[in-house]
Amino acid sequence: MDASDVQRRIMDFMSRTLLFQFGNSVGPDTDLFQAGLIDSFGFIELVGFLEATFAVKLTDDDLASPETATLAGTTRLVMSRLSQ
């Protein structure tokens, strides 16, 4: 599985569950928290999805990382866990 596959699966989950679409105003580097697109409940759902779908375990440090605020950062984080 490569980064584009991981990113596509995360985008699909966010579109279905968090009810927003990536496009002109929301890109891979958009801070989803600052844009008001995700809140703490949505984040918990996202973490559960990432751990179940990609069979990764995210640490407390991962969850507090600014990487998790964007699609691109979340993709990088998952890819780093998959390579371990």
ZIRALIN-V855706 format. One record per pair of residues at least 6 apart in sequence whose C-alpha atoms are under 8 Angstrom apart, sorted by the first residue. I is the first residue (numbers start at 0). J is the second residue. Records with the same first field share a line. If there is no record, write none. Layout:
I: J ; J
//
This chain:
1: 78
2: 74 ; 75 ; 78
5: 74 ; 77 ; 78
6: 70 ; 71 ; 74
9: 49 ; 70 ; 74
10: 21 ; 70
12: 45 ; 48
13: 19 ; 20 ; 45
14: 20 ; 21
17: 36 ; 37 ; 41
19: 36
21: 27
26: 70
27: 69 ; 70 ; 71
28: 69 ; 70 ; 71 ; 72
29: 68 ; 69 ; 70
30: 68 ; 69
31: 37 ; 68 ; 69
32: 38 ; 68
46: 57
49: 55 ; 77
50: 56 ; 57
53: 77 ; 81
55: 77 ; 80 ; 81
56: 80
61: 67 ; 76
65: 72
66: 72 ; 73 ; 75 ; 76
67: 73 ; 76
//
